[in-house]
Every structure is written in C-alpha cells, then in structure tokens.
Amino acid sequence: MQEMLSSGKVVASICHAGWVLASAGVLKGKKATACIMIKDDLVNAGAEYINQEVVVDGNLITSRVPDDLPAFCREILKQLG
C-alpha cells in the first residue's frame, strides 16, 4: 500500500476499511476519517482524525459510512480525472 501512495495512485477507504490503512502503517502524518468506532485506532496509527463525510490527503481518500458515498465517490472520480 505504501508503494501505491508513494507512486500517486488513488487509495480510498470507507467505514471500517481504515483498519487496513492502520495495519499497513500508512497513516502516520495523514489526515483521515472512518466510522467513529475505529477513531482511536486511526489516531494510534498516527492519523489526524477528522469527523467529516470525506477527507482527502493527497491521493488518500477516506470516508466514514455508506451515507457518505456520494461525496466519497465524487472525490475518487475527481482524483481519477
């Protein structure tokens, strides 16, 4: 996953998928969001947790819950251009 982020490829996660980012060790110094239940895990992995429908930090796109899908998809499409 670090290679994907470093090479500028879009990395996107929503809801509990933030655990994958935390496990991959790619959140240190990044702004991110996810479902509130894993907020502490993201923070402990080094992320700045922001409670909003979508958070974009470079090519990393994160979102909280399925209700946030319109904003999440919009940002992914914008990045894919």
PDB file with SEQRES, HELIX, SHEET and CRYST1 records, atoms N, CA, C and O in Angstrom:
SEQRES   1 A   81  MET GLN GLU MET LEU SER SER GLY LYS VAL VAL ALA SER          
SEQRES   2 A   81  ILE CYS HIS ALA GLY TRP VAL LEU ALA SER ALA GLY VAL          
SEQRES   3 A   81  LEU LYS GLY LYS LYS ALA THR ALA CYS ILE MET ILE LYS          
SEQRES   4 A   81  ASP ASP LEU VAL ASN ALA GLY ALA GLU TYR ILE ASN GLN          
SEQRES   5 A   81  GLU VAL VAL VAL ASP GLY ASN LEU ILE THR SER ARG VAL          
SEQRES   6 A   81  PRO ASP ASP LEU PRO ALA PHE CYS ARG GLU ILE LEU LYS          
SEQRES   7 A   81  GLN LEU GLY                                                  
HELIX    1 AA1 GLN A    2  SER A    6  1                                   5    
HELIX    2 AA2 CYS A   15  ALA A   17  5                                   3    
HELIX    3 AA3 GLY A   18  ALA A   24  1                                   7    
HELIX    4 AA4 ILE A   36  ILE A   38  5                                   3    
HELIX    5 AA5 LYS A   39  ASN A   44  1                                   6    
HELIX    6 AA6 PRO A   66  ASP A   68  5                                   3    
HELIX    7 AA7 LEU A   69  LEU A   80  1                                  12    
SHEET    1 AA1 3 VAL A  11  ILE A  14  0                                        
SHEET    2 AA1 3 LEU A  60  SER A  63  1                                        
SHEET    3 AA1 3 VAL A  54  ASP A  57 -1                                        
SHEET    1 AA2 2 LYS A  31  ALA A  32  0                                        
SHEET    2 AA2 2 GLU A  48  TYR A  49  1                                        
CRYST1    1.000    1.000    1.000  90.00  90.00  90.00 P 1           1          
ATOM      1  N   MET A   1       0.819  -1.190   0.000  1.00  0.00           N  
ATOM      2  CA  MET A   1       0.000   0.000   0.000  1.00  0.00           C  
ATOM      3  C   MET A   1       0.864   1.256   0.000  1.00  0.00           C  
ATOM      4  O   MET A   1       0.515   2.254  -0.631  1.00  0.00           O  
ATOM      5  N   GLN A   2       1.986   1.206   0.705  1.00  0.00           N  
ATOM      6  CA  GLN A   2       2.876   2.367   0.723  1.00  0.00           C  
ATOM      7  C   GLN A   2       3.366   2.696  -0.681  1.00  0.00           C  
ATOM      8  O   GLN A   2       3.495   3.866  -1.041  1.00  0.00           O  
ATOM      9  N   GLU A   3       3.638   1.664  -1.471  1.00  0.00           N  
ATOM     10  CA  GLU A   3       4.077   1.883  -2.852  1.00  0.00           C  
ATOM     11  C   GLU A   3       2.994   2.581  -3.668  1.00  0.00           C  
ATOM     12  O   GLU A   3       3.290   3.453  -4.485  1.00  0.00           O  
ATOM     13  N   MET A   4       1.744   2.197  -3.446  1.00  0.00           N  
ATOM     14  CA  MET A   4       0.639   2.830  -4.169  1.00  0.00           C  
ATOM     15  C   MET A   4       0.549   4.309  -3.810  1.00  0.00           C  
ATOM     16  O   MET A   4       0.407   5.157  -4.690  1.00  0.00           O  
ATOM     17  N   LEU A   5       0.629   4.615  -2.528  1.00  0.00           N  
ATOM     18  CA  LEU A   5       0.558   6.013  -2.101  1.00  0.00           C  
ATOM     19  C   LEU A   5       1.753   6.803  -2.632  1.00  0.00           C  
ATOM     20  O   LEU A   5       1.599   7.921  -3.125  1.00  0.00           O  
ATOM     21  N   SER A   6       2.924   6.222  -2.528  1.00  0.00           N  
ATOM     22  CA  SER A   6       4.142   6.909  -2.972  1.00  0.00           C  
ATOM     23  C   SER A   6       4.144   7.166  -4.471  1.00  0.00           C  
ATOM     24  O   SER A   6       4.688   8.170  -4.933  1.00  0.00           O  
ATOM     25  N   SER A   7       3.537   6.263  -5.229  1.00  0.00           N  
ATOM     26  CA  SER A   7       3.533   6.413  -6.686  1.00  0.00           C  
ATOM     27  C   SER A   7       2.376   7.285  -7.181  1.00  0.00           C  
ATOM     28  O   SER A   7       2.231   7.494  -8.386  1.00  0.00           O  
ATOM     29  N   GLY A   8       1.557   7.791  -6.263  1.00  0.00           N  
ATOM     30  CA  GLY A   8       0.478   8.693  -6.635  1.00  0.00           C  
ATOM     31  C   GLY A   8      -0.818   8.021  -7.029  1.00  0.00           C  
ATOM     32  O   GLY A   8      -1.742   8.691  -7.490  1.00  0.00           O  
ATOM     33  N   LYS A   9      -0.908   6.713  -6.858  1.00  0.00           N  
ATOM     34  CA  LYS A   9      -2.153   6.015  -7.171  1.00  0.00           C  
ATOM     35  C   LYS A   9      -3.199   6.324  -6.099  1.00  0.00           C  
ATOM     36  O   LYS A   9      -2.866   6.533  -4.932  1.00  0.00           O  
ATOM     37  N   VAL A  10      -4.443   6.349  -6.506  1.00  0.00           N  
ATOM     38  CA  VAL A  10      -5.535   6.639  -5.582  1.00  0.00           C  
ATOM     39  C   VAL A  10      -5.715   5.464  -4.615  1.00  0.00           C  
ATOM     40  O   VAL A  10      -5.829   4.310  -5.028  1.00  0.00           O  
ATOM     41  N   VAL A  11      -5.738   5.787  -3.330  1.00  0.00           N  
ATOM     42  CA  VAL A  11      -6.033   4.811  -2.288  1.00  0.00           C  
ATOM     43  C   VAL A  11      -7.256   5.349  -1.557  1.00  0.00           C  
ATOM     44  O   VAL A  11      -7.242   6.471  -1.052  1.00  0.00           O  
ATOM     45  N   ALA A  12      -8.312   4.544  -1.503  1.00  0.00           N  
ATOM     46  CA  ALA A  12      -9.556   5.005  -0.894  1.00  0.00           C  
ATOM     47  C   ALA A  12     -10.092   3.958   0.072  1.00  0.00           C  
ATOM     48  O   ALA A  12     -10.024   2.757  -0.190  1.00  0.00           O  
ATOM     49  N   SER A  13     -10.623   4.430   1.187  1.00  0.00           N  
ATOM     50  CA  SER A  13     -11.237   3.515   2.155  1.00  0.00           C  
ATOM     51  C   SER A  13     -12.430   4.193   2.802  1.00  0.00           C  
ATOM     52  O   SER A  13     -12.469   5.412   2.971  1.00  0.00           O  
ATOM     53  N   ILE A  14     -13.403   3.362   3.158  1.00  0.00           N  
ATOM     54  CA  ILE A  14     -14.614   3.865   3.800  1.00  0.00           C  
ATOM     55  C   ILE A  14     -14.974   2.932   4.948  1.00  0.00           C  
ATOM     56  O   ILE A  14     -14.706   1.731   4.901  1.00  0.00           O  
ATOM     57  N   CYS A  15     -15.581   3.500   5.972  1.00  0.00           N  
ATOM     58  CA  CYS A  15     -16.091   2.758   7.114  1.00  0.00           C  
ATOM     59  C   CYS A  15     -14.943   2.067   7.869  1.00  0.00           C  
ATOM     60  O   CYS A  15     -13.990   2.733   8.272  1.00  0.00           O  
ATOM     61  N   HIS A  16     -15.020   0.751   8.063  1.00  0.00           N  
ATOM     62  CA  HIS A  16     -14.011   0.013   8.818  1.00  0.00           C  
ATOM     63  C   HIS A  16     -12.749  -0.289   8.011  1.00  0.00           C  
ATOM     64  O   HIS A  16     -11.800  -0.856   8.552  1.00  0.00           O  
ATOM     65  N   ALA A  17     -12.720   0.077   6.728  1.00  0.00           N  
ATOM     66  CA  ALA A  17     -11.535  -0.179   5.904  1.00  0.00           C  
ATOM     67  C   ALA A  17     -10.318   0.609   6.393  1.00  0.00           C  
ATOM     68  O   ALA A  17      -9.189   0.323   5.995  1.00  0.00           O  
ATOM     69  N   GLY A  18     -10.549   1.592   7.248  1.00  0.00           N  
ATOM     70  CA  GLY A  18      -9.436   2.318   7.852  1.00  0.00           C  
ATOM     71  C   GLY A  18      -8.507   1.396   8.628  1.00  0.00           C  
ATOM     72  O   GLY A  18      -7.330   1.711   8.807  1.00  0.00           O  
ATOM     73  N   TRP A  19      -9.020   0.264   9.091  1.00  0.00           N  
ATOM     74  CA  TRP A  19      -8.168  -0.717   9.777  1.00  0.00           C  
ATOM     75  C   TRP A  19      -7.079  -1.237   8.852  1.00  0.00           C  
ATOM     76  O   TRP A  19      -5.960  -1.495   9.295  1.00  0.00           O  
ATOM     77  N   VAL A  20      -7.397  -1.392   7.570  1.00  0.00           N  
ATOM     78  CA  VAL A  20      -6.397  -1.856   6.600  1.00  0.00           C  
ATOM     79  C   VAL A  20      -5.284  -0.818   6.480  1.00  0.00           C  
ATOM     80  O   VAL A  20      -4.104  -1.168   6.438  1.00  0.00           O  
ATOM     81  N   LEU A  21      -5.659   0.446   6.426  1.00  0.00           N  
ATOM     82  CA  LEU A  21      -4.664   1.518   6.350  1.00  0.00           C  
ATOM     83  C   LEU A  21      -3.790   1.537   7.604  1.00  0.00           C  
ATOM     84  O   LEU A  21      -2.571   1.692   7.519  1.00  0.00           O  
ATOM     85  N   ALA A  22      -4.418   1.378   8.760  1.00  0.00           N  
ATOM     86  CA  ALA A  22      -3.675   1.349  10.022  1.00  0.00           C  
ATOM     87  C   ALA A  22      -2.716   0.165  10.044  1.00  0.00           C  
ATOM     88  O   ALA A  22      -1.553   0.318  10.416  1.00  0.00           O  
ATOM     89  N   SER A  23      -3.186  -0.996   9.655  1.00  0.00           N  
ATOM     90  CA  SER A  23      -2.341  -2.195   9.648  1.00  0.00           C  
ATOM     91  C   SER A  23      -1.196  -2.078   8.660  1.00  0.00           C  
ATOM     92  O   SER A  23      -0.115  -2.620   8.887  1.00  0.00           O  
ATOM     93  N   ALA A  24      -1.433  -1.369   7.562  1.00  0.00           N  
ATOM     94  CA  ALA A  24      -0.392  -1.194   6.545  1.00  0.00           C  
ATOM     95  C   ALA A  24       0.648  -0.159   6.958  1.00  0.00           C  
ATOM     96  O   ALA A  24       1.693  -0.035   6.318  1.00  0.00           O  
ATOM     97  N   GLY A  25       0.363   0.587   8.031  1.00  0.00           N  
ATOM     98  CA  GLY A  25       1.324   1.572   8.525  1.00  0.00           C  
ATOM     99  C   GLY A  25       1.457   2.804   7.650  1.00  0.00           C  
ATOM    100  O   GLY A  25       2.532   3.401   7.584  1.00  0.00           O  
ATOM    101  N   VAL A  26       0.378   3.197   6.975  1.00  0.00           N  
ATOM    102  CA  VAL A  26       0.466   4.328   6.046  1.00  0.00           C  
ATOM    103  C   VAL A  26      -0.219   5.599   6.560  1.00  0.00           C  
ATOM    104  O   VAL A  26      -0.325   6.573   5.815  1.00  0.00           O  
ATOM    105  N   LEU A  27      -0.681   5.614   7.801  1.00  0.00           N  
ATOM    106  CA  LEU A  27      -1.451   6.753   8.293  1.00  0.00           C  
ATOM    107  C   LEU A  27      -0.643   7.803   9.039  1.00  0.00           C  
ATOM    108  O   LEU A  27      -1.156   8.891   9.304  1.00  0.00           O  
ATOM    109  N   LYS A  28       0.573   7.516   9.377  1.00  0.00           N  
ATOM    110  CA  LYS A  28       1.368   8.474  10.160  1.00  0.00           C  
ATOM    111  C   LYS A  28       1.482   9.807   9.410  1.00  0.00           C  
ATOM    112  O   LYS A  28       1.985   9.875   8.288  1.00  0.00           O  
ATOM    113  N   GLY A  29       0.999  10.857  10.070  1.00  0.00           N  
ATOM    114  CA  GLY A  29       1.059  12.195   9.496  1.00  0.00           C  
ATOM    115  C   GLY A  29      -0.020  12.501   8.470  1.00  0.00           C  
ATOM    116  O   GLY A  29      -0.005  13.573   7.866  1.00  0.00           O  
ATOM    117  N   LYS A  30      -0.952  11.586   8.263  1.00  0.00           N  
ATOM    118  CA  LYS A  30      -2.025  11.782   7.287  1.00  0.00           C  
ATOM    119  C   LYS A  30      -3.307  12.236   7.970  1.00  0.00           C  
ATOM    120  O   LYS A  30      -3.544  11.923   9.136  1.00  0.00           O  
ATOM    121  N   LYS A  31      -4.129  12.974   7.237  1.00  0.00           N  
ATOM    122  CA  LYS A  31      -5.482  13.305   7.683  1.00  0.00           C  
ATOM    123  C   LYS A  31      -6.388  12.220   7.143  1.00  0.00           C  
ATOM    124  O   LYS A  31      -6.263  11.830   5.982  1.00  0.00           O  
ATOM    125  N   ALA A  32      -7.300  11.726   7.969  1.00  0.00           N  
ATOM    126  CA  ALA A  32      -8.180  10.639   7.545  1.00  0.00           C  
ATOM    127  C   ALA A  32      -9.448  10.621   8.373  1.00  0.00           C  
ATOM    128  O   ALA A  32      -9.535  11.247   9.429  1.00  0.00           O  
ATOM    129  N   THR A  33     -10.428   9.890   7.871  1.00  0.00           N  
ATOM    130  CA  THR A  33     -11.659   9.638   8.610  1.00  0.00           C  
ATOM    131  C   THR A  33     -12.064   8.190   8.392  1.00  0.00           C  
ATOM    132  O   THR A  33     -11.519   7.507   7.524  1.00  0.00           O  
ATOM    133  N   ALA A  34     -13.003   7.733   9.169  1.00  0.00           N  
ATOM    134  CA  ALA A  34     -13.558   6.379   9.098  1.00  0.00           C  
ATOM    135  C   ALA A  34     -14.760   6.375  10.037  1.00  0.00           C  
ATOM    136  O   ALA A  34     -15.092   7.402  10.629  1.00  0.00           O  
ATOM    137  N   CYS A  35     -15.399   5.243  10.172  1.00  0.00           N  
ATOM    138  CA  CYS A  35     -16.504   5.182  11.130  1.00  0.00           C  
ATOM    139  C   CYS A  35     -15.950   5.487  12.526  1.00  0.00           C  
ATOM    140  O   CYS A  35     -14.823   5.113  12.851  1.00  0.00           O  
ATOM    141  N   ILE A  36     -16.726   6.145  13.312  1.00  0.00           N  
ATOM    142  CA  ILE A  36     -16.281   6.642  14.614  1.00  0.00           C  
ATOM    143  C   ILE A  36     -15.783   5.526  15.531  1.00  0.00           C  
ATOM    144  O   ILE A  36     -14.974   5.773  16.425  1.00  0.00           O  
ATOM    145  N   MET A  37     -16.261   4.302  15.314  1.00  0.00           N  
ATOM    146  CA  MET A  37     -15.864   3.190  16.183  1.00  0.00           C  
ATOM    147  C   MET A  37     -14.372   2.868  16.087  1.00  0.00           C  
ATOM    148  O   MET A  37     -13.826   2.254  17.003  1.00  0.00           O  
ATOM    149  N   ILE A  38     -13.701   3.264  15.006  1.00  0.00           N  
ATOM    150  CA  ILE A  38     -12.269   2.956  14.887  1.00  0.00           C  
ATOM    151  C   ILE A  38     -11.407   4.218  14.938  1.00  0.00           C  
ATOM    152  O   ILE A  38     -10.231   4.189  14.576  1.00  0.00           O  
ATOM    153  N   LYS A  39     -11.994   5.315  15.386  1.00  0.00           N  
ATOM    154  CA  LYS A  39     -11.261   6.577  15.501  1.00  0.00           C  
ATOM    155  C   LYS A  39      -9.958   6.395  16.281  1.00  0.00           C  
ATOM    156  O   LYS A  39      -8.900   6.824  15.821  1.00  0.00           O  
ATOM    157  N   ASP A  40     -10.023   5.769  17.445  1.00  0.00           N  
ATOM    158  CA  ASP A  40      -8.827   5.606  18.275  1.00  0.00           C  
ATOM    159  C   ASP A  40      -7.753   4.798  17.554  1.00  0.00           C  
ATOM    160  O   ASP A  40      -6.563   5.073  17.710  1.00  0.00           O  
ATOM    161  N   ASP A  41      -8.159   3.810  16.774  1.00  0.00           N  
ATOM    162  CA  ASP A  41      -7.189   3.004  16.031  1.00  0.00           C  
ATOM    163  C   ASP A  41      -6.461   3.850  14.985  1.00  0.00           C  
ATOM    164  O   ASP A  41      -5.251   3.712  14.808  1.00  0.00           O  
ATOM    165  N   LEU A  42      -7.189   4.720  14.299  1.00  0.00           N  
ATOM    166  CA  LEU A  42      -6.557   5.590  13.314  1.00  0.00           C  
ATOM    167  C   LEU A  42      -5.603   6.572  13.982  1.00  0.00           C  
ATOM    168  O   LEU A  42      -4.488   6.794  13.510  1.00  0.00           O  
ATOM    169  N   VAL A  43      -6.055   7.153  15.083  1.00  0.00           N  
ATOM    170  CA  VAL A  43      -5.204   8.095  15.818  1.00  0.00           C  
ATOM    171  C   VAL A  43      -3.954   7.389  16.338  1.00  0.00           C  
ATOM    172  O   VAL A  43      -2.849   7.920  16.229  1.00  0.00           O  
ATOM    173  N   ASN A  44      -4.127   6.193  16.902  1.00  0.00           N  
ATOM    174  CA  ASN A  44      -2.967   5.443  17.398  1.00  0.00           C  
ATOM    175  C   ASN A  44      -2.017   5.033  16.281  1.00  0.00           C  
ATOM    176  O   ASN A  44      -0.837   4.788  16.529  1.00  0.00           O  
ATOM    177  N   ALA A  45      -2.523   4.956  15.051  1.00  0.00           N  
ATOM    178  CA  ALA A  45      -1.686   4.634  13.896  1.00  0.00           C  
ATOM    179  C   ALA A  45      -1.012   5.886  13.332  1.00  0.00           C  
ATOM    180  O   ALA A  45      -0.243   5.802  12.374  1.00  0.00           O  
ATOM    181  N   GLY A  46      -1.305   7.055  13.932  1.00  0.00           N  
ATOM    182  CA  GLY A  46      -0.621   8.286  13.542  1.00  0.00           C  
ATOM    183  C   GLY A  46      -1.424   9.249  12.697  1.00  0.00           C  
ATOM    184  O   GLY A  46      -0.898  10.275  12.266  1.00  0.00           O  
ATOM    185  N   ALA A  47      -2.690   8.943  12.450  1.00  0.00           N  
ATOM    186  CA  ALA A  47      -3.520   9.829  11.631  1.00  0.00           C  
ATOM    187  C   ALA A  47      -4.095  10.973  12.455  1.00  0.00           C  
ATOM    188  O   ALA A  47      -4.263  10.867  13.670  1.00  0.00           O  
ATOM    189  N   GLU A  48      -4.390  12.057  11.770  1.00  0.00           N  
ATOM    190  CA  GLU A  48      -5.200  13.129  12.359  1.00  0.00           C  
ATOM    191  C   GLU A  48      -6.629  12.816  11.944  1.00  0.00           C  
ATOM    192  O   GLU A  48      -6.975  12.954  10.771  1.00  0.00           O  
ATOM    193  N   TYR A  49      -7.456  12.401  12.882  1.00  0.00           N  
ATOM    194  CA  TYR A  49      -8.834  12.018  12.587  1.00  0.00           C  
ATOM    195  C   TYR A  49      -9.682  13.263  12.409  1.00  0.00           C  
ATOM    196  O   TYR A  49      -9.683  14.151  13.261  1.00  0.00           O  
ATOM    197  N   ILE A  50     -10.400  13.323  11.303  1.00  0.00           N  
ATOM    198  CA  ILE A  50     -11.307  14.441  11.024  1.00  0.00           C  
ATOM    199  C   ILE A  50     -12.693  13.856  10.794  1.00  0.00           C  
ATOM    200  O   ILE A  50     -12.882  13.029   9.902  1.00  0.00           O  
ATOM    201  N   ASN A  51     -13.650  14.281  11.588  1.00  0.00           N  
ATOM    202  CA  ASN A  51     -15.005  13.742  11.502  1.00  0.00           C  
ATOM    203  C   ASN A  51     -15.820  14.524  10.476  1.00  0.00           C  
ATOM    204  O   ASN A  51     -16.610  15.400  10.829  1.00  0.00           O  
ATOM    205  N   GLN A  52     -15.616  14.192   9.195  1.00  0.00           N  
ATOM    206  CA  GLN A  52     -16.413  14.772   8.121  1.00  0.00           C  
ATOM    207  C   GLN A  52     -16.641  13.723   7.049  1.00  0.00           C  
ATOM    208  O   GLN A  52     -15.970  12.691   7.043  1.00  0.00           O  
ATOM    209  N   GLU A  53     -17.577  13.968   6.140  1.00  0.00           N  
ATOM    210  CA  GLU A  53     -18.017  12.923   5.215  1.00  0.00           C  
ATOM    211  C   GLU A  53     -16.927  12.371   4.322  1.00  0.00           C  
ATOM    212  O   GLU A  53     -16.956  11.189   3.979  1.00  0.00           O  
ATOM    213  N   VAL A  54     -15.982  13.182   3.941  1.00  0.00           N  
ATOM    214  CA  VAL A  54     -14.854  12.701   3.149  1.00  0.00           C  
ATOM    215  C   VAL A  54     -13.640  13.550   3.486  1.00  0.00           C  
ATOM    216  O   VAL A  54     -13.746  14.763   3.673  1.00  0.00           O  
ATOM    217  N   VAL A  55     -12.484  12.896   3.562  1.00  0.00           N  
ATOM    218  CA  VAL A  55     -11.227  13.583   3.831  1.00  0.00           C  
ATOM    219  C   VAL A  55     -10.247  13.179   2.737  1.00  0.00           C  
ATOM    220  O   VAL A  55     -10.048  11.994   2.468  1.00  0.00           O  
ATOM    221  N   VAL A  56      -9.639  14.185   2.110  1.00  0.00           N  
ATOM    222  CA  VAL A  56      -8.655  13.936   1.067  1.00  0.00           C  
ATOM    223  C   VAL A  56      -7.317  14.458   1.565  1.00  0.00           C  
ATOM    224  O   VAL A  56      -7.193  15.625   1.936  1.00  0.00           O  
ATOM    225  N   ASP A  57      -6.320  13.584   1.570  1.00  0.00           N  
ATOM    226  CA  ASP A  57      -4.953  13.970   1.922  1.00  0.00           C  
ATOM    227  C   ASP A  57      -4.056  13.444   0.803  1.00  0.00           C  
ATOM    228  O   ASP A  57      -3.640  12.285   0.820  1.00  0.00           O  
ATOM    229  N   GLY A  58      -3.768  14.300  -0.156  1.00  0.00           N  
ATOM    230  CA  GLY A  58      -3.015  13.864  -1.325  1.00  0.00           C  
ATOM    231  C   GLY A  58      -3.856  12.886  -2.129  1.00  0.00           C  
ATOM    232  O   GLY A  58      -4.965  13.210  -2.554  1.00  0.00           O  
ATOM    233  N   ASN A  59      -3.321  11.688  -2.334  1.00  0.00           N  
ATOM    234  CA  ASN A  59      -4.057  10.672  -3.086  1.00  0.00           C  
ATOM    235  C   ASN A  59      -4.766   9.670  -2.173  1.00  0.00           C  
ATOM    236  O   ASN A  59      -5.272   8.652  -2.644  1.00  0.00           O  
ATOM    237  N   LEU A  60      -4.805   9.955  -0.868  1.00  0.00           N  
ATOM    238  CA  LEU A  60      -5.537   9.140   0.094  1.00  0.00           C  
ATOM    239  C   LEU A  60      -6.920   9.758   0.317  1.00  0.00           C  
ATOM    240  O   LEU A  60      -7.041  10.917   0.713  1.00  0.00           O  
ATOM    241  N   ILE A  61      -7.953   8.965   0.055  1.00  0.00           N  
ATOM    242  CA  ILE A  61      -9.333   9.426   0.204  1.00  0.00           C  
ATOM    243  C   ILE A  61     -10.023   8.509   1.206  1.00  0.00           C  
ATOM    244  O   ILE A  61     -10.058   7.291   1.027  1.00  0.00           O  
ATOM    245  N   THR A  62     -10.573   9.107   2.266  1.00  0.00           N  
ATOM    246  CA  THR A  62     -11.252   8.307   3.286  1.00  0.00           C  
ATOM    247  C   THR A  62     -12.639   8.880   3.556  1.00  0.00           C  
ATOM    248  O   THR A  62     -12.891  10.071   3.377  1.00  0.00           O  
ATOM    249  N   SER A  63     -13.520   7.997   3.989  1.00  0.00           N  
ATOM    250  CA  SER A  63     -14.888   8.401   4.284  1.00  0.00           C  
ATOM    251  C   SER A  63     -15.408   7.586   5.458  1.00  0.00           C  
ATOM    252  O   SER A  63     -14.806   6.577   5.826  1.00  0.00           O  
ATOM    253  N   ARG A  64     -16.526   8.013   6.053  1.00  0.00           N  
ATOM    254  CA  ARG A  64     -16.993   7.419   7.302  1.00  0.00           C  
ATOM    255  C   ARG A  64     -17.934   6.242   7.125  1.00  0.00           C  
ATOM    256  O   ARG A  64     -17.642   5.138   7.585  1.00  0.00           O  
ATOM    257  N   VAL A  65     -19.056   6.466   6.466  1.00  0.00           N  
ATOM    258  CA  VAL A  65     -20.136   5.473   6.444  1.00  0.00           C  
ATOM    259  C   VAL A  65     -20.815   5.472   5.069  1.00  0.00           C  
ATOM    260  O   VAL A  65     -20.605   6.397   4.284  1.00  0.00           O  
ATOM    261  N   PRO A  66     -21.619   4.458   4.766  1.00  0.00           N  
ATOM    262  CA  PRO A  66     -22.297   4.408   3.470  1.00  0.00           C  
ATOM    263  C   PRO A  66     -23.096   5.669   3.121  1.00  0.00           C  
ATOM    264  O   PRO A  66     -23.202   6.006   1.942  1.00  0.00           O  
ATOM    265  N   ASP A  67     -23.651   6.366   4.092  1.00  0.00           N  
ATOM    266  CA  ASP A  67     -24.372   7.609   3.793  1.00  0.00           C  
ATOM    267  C   ASP A  67     -23.468   8.665   3.152  1.00  0.00           C  
ATOM    268  O   ASP A  67     -23.954   9.596   2.510  1.00  0.00           O  
ATOM    269  N   ASP A  68     -22.156   8.517   3.328  1.00  0.00           N  
ATOM    270  CA  ASP A  68     -21.195   9.471   2.772  1.00  0.00           C  
ATOM    271  C   ASP A  68     -20.731   9.096   1.369  1.00  0.00           C  
ATOM    272  O   ASP A  68     -19.879   9.774   0.795  1.00  0.00           O  
ATOM    273  N   LEU A  69     -21.289   8.018   0.812  1.00  0.00           N  
ATOM    274  CA  LEU A  69     -20.855   7.539  -0.502  1.00  0.00           C  
ATOM    275  C   LEU A  69     -20.900   8.590  -1.615  1.00  0.00           C  
ATOM    276  O   LEU A  69     -19.974   8.618  -2.427  1.00  0.00           O  
ATOM    277  N   PRO A  70     -21.912   9.452  -1.705  1.00  0.00           N  
ATOM    278  CA  PRO A  70     -21.891  10.444  -2.798  1.00  0.00           C  
ATOM    279  C   PRO A  70     -20.628  11.321  -2.774  1.00  0.00           C  
ATOM    280  O   PRO A  70     -19.998  11.523  -3.812  1.00  0.00           O  
ATOM    281  N   ALA A  71     -20.264  11.833  -1.613  1.00  0.00           N  
ATOM    282  CA  ALA A  71     -19.061  12.672  -1.507  1.00  0.00           C  
ATOM    283  C   ALA A  71     -17.803  11.841  -1.734  1.00  0.00           C  
ATOM    284  O   ALA A  71     -16.866  12.302  -2.386  1.00  0.00           O  
ATOM    285  N   PHE A  72     -17.775  10.635  -1.206  1.00  0.00           N  
ATOM    286  CA  PHE A  72     -16.637   9.725  -1.354  1.00  0.00           C  
ATOM    287  C   PHE A  72     -16.393   9.419  -2.833  1.00  0.00           C  
ATOM    288  O   PHE A  72     -15.271   9.537  -3.325  1.00  0.00           O  
ATOM    289  N   CYS A  73     -17.446   9.029  -3.525  1.00  0.00           N  
ATOM    290  CA  CYS A  73     -17.324   8.693  -4.953  1.00  0.00           C  
ATOM    291  C   CYS A  73     -16.941   9.916  -5.784  1.00  0.00           C  
ATOM    292  O   CYS A  73     -16.154   9.813  -6.724  1.00  0.00           O  
ATOM    293  N   ARG A  74     -17.494  11.058  -5.437  1.00  0.00           N  
ATOM    294  CA  ARG A  74     -17.166  12.301  -6.147  1.00  0.00           C  
ATOM    295  C   ARG A  74     -15.665  12.586  -6.064  1.00  0.00           C  
ATOM    296  O   ARG A  74     -15.043  12.953  -7.061  1.00  0.00           O  
ATOM    297  N   GLU A  75     -15.088  12.415  -4.873  1.00  0.00           N  
ATOM    298  CA  GLU A  75     -13.657  12.683  -4.705  1.00  0.00           C  
ATOM    299  C   GLU A  75     -12.791  11.641  -5.436  1.00  0.00           C  
ATOM    300  O   GLU A  75     -11.747  11.979  -5.995  1.00  0.00           O  
ATOM    301  N   ILE A  76     -13.226  10.394  -5.426  1.00  0.00           N  
ATOM    302  CA  ILE A  76     -12.482   9.370  -6.168  1.00  0.00           C  
ATOM    303  C   ILE A  76     -12.479   9.701  -7.659  1.00  0.00           C  
ATOM    304  O   ILE A  76     -11.435   9.656  -8.310  1.00  0.00           O  
ATOM    305  N   LEU A  77     -13.653  10.034  -8.195  1.00  0.00           N  
ATOM    306  CA  LEU A  77     -13.742  10.390  -9.611  1.00  0.00           C  
ATOM    307  C   LEU A  77     -12.909  11.617  -9.949  1.00  0.00           C  
ATOM    308  O   LEU A  77     -12.295  11.681 -11.014  1.00  0.00           O  
ATOM    309  N   LYS A  78     -12.887  12.589  -9.047  1.00  0.00           N  
ATOM    310  CA  LYS A  78     -12.089  13.787  -9.250  1.00  0.00           C  
ATOM    311  C   LYS A  78     -10.604  13.429  -9.344  1.00  0.00           C  
ATOM    312  O   LYS A  78      -9.887  13.942 -10.203  1.00  0.00           O  
ATOM    313  N   GLN A  79     -10.148  12.541  -8.447  1.00  0.00           N  
ATOM    314  CA  GLN A  79      -8.737  12.126  -8.450  1.00  0.00           C  
ATOM    315  C   GLN A  79      -8.398  11.331  -9.716  1.00  0.00           C  
ATOM    316  O   GLN A  79      -7.314  11.482 -10.279  1.00  0.00           O  
ATOM    317  N   LEU A  80      -9.321  10.495 -10.150  1.00  0.00           N  
ATOM    318  CA  LEU A  80      -9.073   9.682 -11.343  1.00  0.00           C  
ATOM    319  C   LEU A  80      -9.126  10.502 -12.620  1.00  0.00           C  
ATOM    320  O   LEU A  80      -8.615  10.102 -13.666  1.00  0.00           O  
ATOM    321  N   GLY A  81      -9.767  11.674 -12.500  1.00  0.00           N  
ATOM    322  CA  GLY A  81      -9.850  12.674 -13.526  1.00  0.00           C  
ATOM    323  C   GLY A  81     -10.203  12.293 -14.890  1.00  0.00           C  
ATOM    324  O   GLY A  81     -10.274  13.149 -15.771  1.00  0.00           O  
TER     325      GLY A  81                                                      
END                                                                             
